[in-house]
C-alpha cells in the first residue's frame, strides 16, 4: 500500500501556526481549520504540528472537537462498516478453511 504525504499550503500552515503561537486553544484552531475548509487529515496534521502534539492526540482533538462534529458521525459509521466487512471476511475464510480441512 502506497502512503501519500499530505501537502498543506504554506500560507494556511502559517496562519494556523500564528494562531497557535498567539495561544489560541485547540478548539479555536479546530474551528479555524474547519472554517478554512481543510479536510480532516490536513486538520489533524496541522493540529499536531502547531500544538507540538503526537498525531494520535491531534486526531482525537480534531475528531471530538465541536467544529468537526459534522464529520464525526459519518467517520464513525464508516469505521464500523469496515469492522463489519473485516469480520465477514474472517468468517468466510474460516468456513473455507474448515471445508478444505474436511
N, CA and C atoms as a LAMMPS dump frame, in Angstrom:
ITEM: TIMESTEP
0
ITEM: NUMBER OF ATOMS
306
ITEM: BOX BOUNDS ff ff ff
-5.0000000000000000e+02 5.0000000000000000e+02
-5.0000000000000000e+02 5.0000000000000000e+02
-5.0000000000000000e+02 5.0000000000000000e+02
ITEM: ATOMS id mol type element x y z
1 1 1 N 0.841 -1.177 0
2 1 2 C 0 0 0
3 1 3 C 0.886 1.239 0
4 2 1 N 0.613 2.151 -0.912
5 2 2 C 1.396 3.373 -1.018
6 2 3 C 0.798 4.441 -0.103
7 3 1 N 1.636 5.052 0.713
8 3 2 C 1.2 6.118 1.595
9 3 3 C 1.631 7.439 0.973
10 4 1 N 0.667 8.322 0.803
11 4 2 C 0.941 9.619 0.204
12 4 3 C 1.014 10.677 1.298
13 5 1 N 2.062 11.45 1.276
14 5 2 C 2.227 12.512 2.259
15 5 3 C 1.236 13.635 1.962
16 6 1 N 0.603 14.127 2.998
17 6 2 C -0.354 15.22 2.857
18 6 3 C 0.425 16.523 2.772
19 7 1 N 0.254 17.22 1.671
20 7 2 C 0.896 18.524 1.493
21 7 3 C -0.095 19.616 1.877
22 8 1 N 0.329 20.531 2.707
23 8 2 C -0.531 21.611 3.175
24 8 3 C 0.043 22.928 2.673
25 9 1 N -0.83 23.762 2.162
26 9 2 C -0.439 25.075 1.654
27 9 3 C 0.337 25.831 2.733
28 10 1 N 1.471 26.396 2.359
29 10 2 C 2.342 27.096 3.306
30 10 3 C 1.638 28.282 3.962
31 11 1 N 0.8 28.982 3.211
32 11 2 C 0.083 30.138 3.768
33 11 3 C -0.921 29.693 4.829
34 12 1 N -1.61 28.602 4.552
35 12 2 C -2.57 28.052 5.513
36 12 3 C -1.84 27.615 6.771
37 13 1 N -0.733 26.898 6.587
38 13 2 C 0.042 26.438 7.733
39 13 3 C 0.545 27.626 8.559
40 14 1 N 0.978 28.687 7.907
41 14 2 C 1.473 29.872 8.619
42 14 3 C 0.359 30.533 9.432
43 15 1 N -0.853 30.592 8.872
44 15 2 C -1.986 31.19 9.604
45 15 3 C -2.327 30.383 10.849
46 16 1 N -2.36 29.069 10.701
47 16 2 C -2.679 28.204 11.844
48 16 3 C -1.57 28.294 12.887
49 17 1 N -0.324 28.275 12.439
50 17 2 C 0.792 28.363 13.382
51 17 3 C 0.772 29.696 14.121
52 18 1 N 0.47 30.782 13.428
53 18 2 C 0.403 32.098 14.071
54 18 3 C -0.686 32.115 15.148
55 19 1 N -1.815 31.501 14.857
56 19 2 C -2.898 31.437 15.852
57 19 3 C -2.459 30.603 17.061
58 20 1 N -1.774 29.498 16.809
59 20 2 C -1.277 28.668 17.915
60 20 3 C -0.248 29.428 18.738
61 21 1 N 0.617 30.171 18.057
62 21 2 C 1.649 30.957 18.752
63 21 3 C 1.036 32.071 19.598
64 22 1 N -0.141 32.559 19.194
65 22 2 C -0.852 33.579 19.989
66 22 3 C -1.549 32.96 21.201
67 23 1 N -1.525 31.632 21.287
68 23 2 C -2.134 30.962 22.424
69 23 3 C -3.566 30.527 22.209
70 24 1 N -4.01 30.5 20.95
71 24 2 C -5.374 30.033 20.67
72 24 3 C -5.532 28.593 21.158
73 25 1 N -6.699 28.284 21.651
74 25 2 C -6.982 26.941 22.153
75 25 3 C -7.072 25.945 21
76 26 1 N -7.013 24.662 21.35
77 26 2 C -7.163 23.639 20.322
78 26 3 C -8.559 23.708 19.708
79 27 1 N -9.561 24.039 20.51
80 27 2 C -10.928 24.173 19.983
81 27 3 C -10.996 25.306 18.96
82 28 1 N -10.327 26.414 19.261
83 28 2 C -10.315 27.548 18.332
84 28 3 C -9.577 27.191 17.05
85 29 1 N -8.47 26.464 17.178
86 29 2 C -7.723 26.045 15.987
87 29 3 C -8.545 25.084 15.15
88 30 1 N -9.23 24.15 15.806
89 30 2 C -10.075 23.201 15.077
90 30 3 C -11.164 23.95 14.314
91 31 1 N -11.769 24.938 14.951
92 31 2 C -12.806 25.724 14.289
93 31 3 C -12.219 26.503 13.111
94 32 1 N -11.061 27.08 13.317
95 32 2 C -10.391 27.839 12.262
96 32 3 C -10.136 26.959 11.039
97 33 1 N -9.659 25.74 11.287
98 33 2 C -9.35 24.845 10.171
99 33 3 C -10.613 24.353 9.478
100 34 1 N -11.678 24.132 10.233
101 34 2 C -12.955 23.757 9.619
102 34 3 C -13.475 24.91 8.768
103 35 1 N -13.361 26.125 9.288
104 35 2 C -13.804 27.307 8.536
105 35 3 C -12.983 27.518 7.265
106 36 1 N -11.725 27.089 7.29
107 36 2 C -10.853 27.215 6.121
108 36 3 C -11.108 26.095 5.108
109 37 1 N -12.035 25.204 5.431
110 37 2 C -12.424 24.088 4.548
111 37 3 C -11.289 23.093 4.326
112 38 1 N -10.442 22.932 5.341
113 38 2 C -9.423 21.891 5.247
114 38 3 C -10.109 20.55 5.388
115 39 1 N -9.489 19.504 4.857
116 39 2 C -10.041 18.186 5.121
117 39 3 C -9.537 17.724 6.48
118 40 1 N -10.125 16.661 6.982
119 40 2 C -9.824 16.232 8.346
120 40 3 C -8.369 15.807 8.513
121 41 1 N -7.806 15.161 7.524
122 41 2 C -6.409 14.733 7.601
123 41 3 C -5.49 15.954 7.693
124 42 1 N -5.765 16.965 6.897
125 42 2 C -4.976 18.194 6.96
126 42 3 C -5.105 18.845 8.335
127 43 1 N -6.324 18.876 8.857
128 43 2 C -6.559 19.491 10.168
129 43 3 C -5.804 18.738 11.261
130 44 1 N -5.805 17.426 11.199
131 44 2 C -5.098 16.627 12.2
132 44 3 C -3.597 16.899 12.114
133 45 1 N -3.084 16.905 10.907
134 45 2 C -1.643 17.139 10.734
135 45 3 C -1.246 18.531 11.229
136 46 1 N -2.045 19.54 10.865
137 46 2 C -1.733 20.9 11.314
138 46 3 C -1.875 21.049 12.823
139 47 1 N -2.849 20.375 13.418
140 47 2 C -3.007 20.43 14.868
141 47 3 C -1.756 19.852 15.53
142 48 1 N -1.279 18.731 15.021
143 48 2 C -0.078 18.103 15.588
144 48 3 C 1.137 19.017 15.462
145 49 1 N 1.279 19.627 14.296
146 49 2 C 2.436 20.497 14.06
147 49 3 C 2.343 21.764 14.906
148 50 1 N 1.2 22.426 14.857
149 50 2 C 1.083 23.735 15.501
150 50 3 C 1.075 23.656 17.023
151 51 1 N 0.526 22.567 17.563
152 51 2 C 0.473 22.422 19.024
153 51 3 C 1.542 21.462 19.55
154 52 1 N 2.397 20.981 18.641
155 52 2 C 3.504 20.092 19.011
156 52 3 C 3.001 18.915 19.853
157 53 1 N 2.01 18.218 19.289
158 53 2 C 1.445 17.053 19.963
159 53 3 C 1.549 15.84 19.059
160 54 1 N 1.503 14.65 19.629
161 54 2 C 1.534 13.439 18.799
162 54 3 C 0.314 13.384 17.872
163 55 1 N 0.472 12.726 16.739
164 55 2 C -0.64 12.603 15.792
165 55 3 C -1.866 11.962 16.433
166 56 1 N -1.65 10.978 17.302
167 56 2 C -2.795 10.315 17.945
168 56 3 C -3.603 11.298 18.786
169 57 1 N -2.921 12.175 19.49
170 57 2 C -3.606 13.187 20.297
171 57 3 C -4.291 14.222 19.401
172 58 1 N -3.625 14.602 18.325
173 58 2 C -4.215 15.558 17.39
174 58 3 C -5.461 14.98 16.738
175 59 1 N -5.419 13.694 16.396
176 59 2 C -6.58 13.033 15.791
177 59 3 C -7.764 13.071 16.745
178 60 1 N -7.523 12.723 17.986
179 60 2 C -8.593 12.733 18.988
180 60 3 C -9.114 14.15 19.212
181 61 1 N -8.208 15.117 19.268
182 61 2 C -8.589 16.511 19.487
183 61 3 C -9.502 17.015 18.378
184 62 1 N -9.115 16.758 17.129
185 62 2 C -9.928 17.2 15.993
186 62 3 C -11.234 16.416 15.931
187 63 1 N -11.144 15.102 16.06
188 63 2 C -12.331 14.247 15.927
189 63 3 C -13.426 14.628 16.919
190 64 1 N -13.049 14.918 18.166
191 64 2 C -14.046 15.215 19.194
192 64 3 C -14.332 16.707 19.379
193 65 1 N -13.731 17.543 18.556
194 65 2 C -13.998 18.979 18.679
195 65 3 C -15.385 19.305 18.124
196 66 1 N -16.063 20.276 18.711
197 66 2 C -17.374 20.691 18.188
198 66 3 C -17.311 21.132 16.722
199 67 1 N -16.182 21.697 16.322
200 67 2 C -16.043 22.187 14.943
201 67 3 C -16.109 21.066 13.92
202 68 1 N -15.727 19.862 14.318
203 68 2 C -15.701 18.733 13.39
204 68 3 C -16.811 17.727 13.683
205 69 1 N -17.787 18.101 14.486
206 69 2 C -18.895 17.191 14.813
207 69 3 C -19.642 16.759 13.557
208 70 1 N -19.701 17.634 12.563
209 70 2 C -20.401 17.303 11.315
210 70 3 C -19.784 16.098 10.606
211 71 1 N -18.511 15.805 10.846
212 71 2 C -17.827 14.661 10.234
213 71 3 C -17.82 13.434 11.131
214 72 1 N -17.95 13.648 12.431
215 72 2 C -17.773 12.564 13.393
216 72 3 C -18.709 11.39 13.132
217 73 1 N -19.999 11.645 12.981
218 73 2 C -20.964 10.565 12.791
219 73 3 C -20.656 9.758 11.528
220 74 1 N -20.36 10.447 10.442
221 74 2 C -20.046 9.758 9.187
222 74 3 C -18.75 8.954 9.315
223 75 1 N -17.75 9.511 9.979
224 75 2 C -16.48 8.799 10.158
225 75 3 C -16.665 7.545 11.014
226 76 1 N -17.427 7.683 12.084
227 76 2 C -17.651 6.529 12.956
228 76 3 C -18.462 5.443 12.245
229 77 1 N -19.445 5.851 11.445
230 77 2 C -20.227 4.873 10.675
231 77 3 C -19.333 4.161 9.658
232 78 1 N -18.438 4.898 9.025
233 78 2 C -17.509 4.309 8.068
234 78 3 C -16.61 3.284 8.756
235 79 1 N -16.057 3.653 9.906
236 79 2 C -15.19 2.727 10.636
237 79 3 C -15.952 1.474 11.059
238 80 1 N -17.177 1.639 11.498
239 80 2 C -17.993 0.49 11.892
240 80 3 C -18.239 -0.428 10.697
241 81 1 N -18.501 0.151 9.522
242 81 2 C -18.719 -0.674 8.332
243 81 3 C -17.443 -1.428 7.943
244 82 1 N -16.288 -0.833 8.162
245 82 2 C -15.021 -1.532 7.902
246 82 3 C -14.86 -2.726 8.831
247 83 1 N -15.143 -2.513 10.115
248 83 2 C -15.045 -3.618 11.075
249 83 3 C -15.994 -4.749 10.698
250 84 1 N -17.203 -4.405 10.317
251 84 2 C -18.185 -5.427 9.921
252 84 3 C -17.715 -6.19 8.683
253 85 1 N -17.162 -5.474 7.716
254 85 2 C -16.671 -6.129 6.495
255 85 3 C -15.5 -7.056 6.811
256 86 1 N -14.604 -6.622 7.678
257 86 2 C -13.476 -7.479 8.062
258 86 3 C -13.958 -8.718 8.811
259 87 1 N -14.918 -8.542 9.71
260 87 2 C -15.482 -9.7 10.422
261 87 3 C -16.099 -10.691 9.442
262 88 1 N -16.815 -10.178 8.457
263 88 2 C -17.452 -11.032 7.445
264 88 3 C -16.394 -11.805 6.66
265 89 1 N -15.314 -11.122 6.277
266 89 2 C -14.247 -11.778 5.531
267 89 3 C -13.594 -12.88 6.361
268 90 1 N -13.368 -12.618 7.635
269 90 2 C -12.752 -13.61 8.519
270 90 3 C -13.654 -14.827 8.656
271 91 1 N -14.946 -14.584 8.831
272 91 2 C -15.89 -15.697 8.955
273 91 3 C -15.918 -16.533 7.679
274 92 1 N -15.925 -15.876 6.534
275 92 2 C -15.935 -16.606 5.262
276 92 3 C -14.658 -17.42 5.081
277 93 1 N -13.537 -16.855 5.476
278 93 2 C -12.27 -17.56 5.353
279 93 3 C -12.242 -18.778 6.286
280 94 1 N -12.793 -18.627 7.479
281 94 2 C -12.85 -19.751 8.417
282 94 3 C -13.702 -20.893 7.855
283 95 1 N -14.797 -20.551 7.162
284 95 2 C -15.646 -21.575 6.552
285 95 3 C -14.872 -22.297 5.449
286 96 1 N -14.164 -21.559 4.635
287 96 2 C -13.38 -22.148 3.54
288 96 3 C -12.296 -23.062 4.113
289 97 1 N -11.616 -22.605 5.162
290 97 2 C -10.567 -23.415 5.783
291 97 3 C -11.152 -24.695 6.37
292 98 1 N -12.318 -24.61 6.995
293 98 2 C -12.955 -25.792 7.568
294 98 3 C -13.355 -26.781 6.486
295 99 1 N -13.844 -26.272 5.374
296 99 2 C -14.243 -27.143 4.253
297 99 3 C -13.015 -27.799 3.628
298 100 1 N -11.938 -27.055 3.531
299 100 2 C -10.716 -27.577 2.934
300 100 3 C -10.103 -28.657 3.827
301 101 1 N -10.176 -28.453 5.115
302 101 2 C -9.592 -29.4 6.061
303 101 3 C -10.397 -30.695 6.147
304 102 1 N -11.683 -30.625 5.795
305 102 2 C -12.547 -31.819 5.926
306 102 3 C -12.345 -32.811 4.824
